[in-house]
């Protein structure tokens, strides 16, 4: 039977809190990957938050901070671990999607392996927030907020078709007028009064 990453938790934590005689120069980097792993885990129940946070974007915050507290103080203050904490805080509570995009842009290639797993959940959460806050948004601004590159225009269109409930490209084009995306269809006063 296969082993999960959680099966090795005591071994990983023991190596981060190991006596100075066996310290690896890459302990901080490995600790940061371990924290990133917990930050990027899907919530325990799909569509639900963990026991402390309202956000469905990150893994169990209780476990994340438990692991952080078990690290040596010098590892806690390392640049790599601080970057993992910045990511977690950007995802925590609701979501700071501007900060998340900046962290994603500055991430190392090795960090991207884990971060790519969380991008779809972040996109969905950001779209939900934006569609509640705005009736319309410029497509270029929406593209930036949803972390699509300018080269990903077709991917953005597919994403918007799914989120806006468009069944065809023509229907999506009707929702995009003059470079502005209609995120919600405004109810007419006549229809609302009749209902």
Buried (B, 14 or more C-beta within 10 A) or exposed (E): EEEEEEEEBEEBBEBBEEEEEEBEEEBBBBBBBBBBBBBBBBBEEEEEBBEEBEBBBBBBBEBBBEBBEBBBEEBBEBEBBEBBBBBBBBBBBEBBBEBBBEBBEEBEEEBEEBBEBBBEBBBBBBBEBBBEEBEBBEBEBBBBBBBBEEEBEEEBBEBBBEBBEBEEEEEBEEBBEEEBBBBEEEEEEEEEEEE
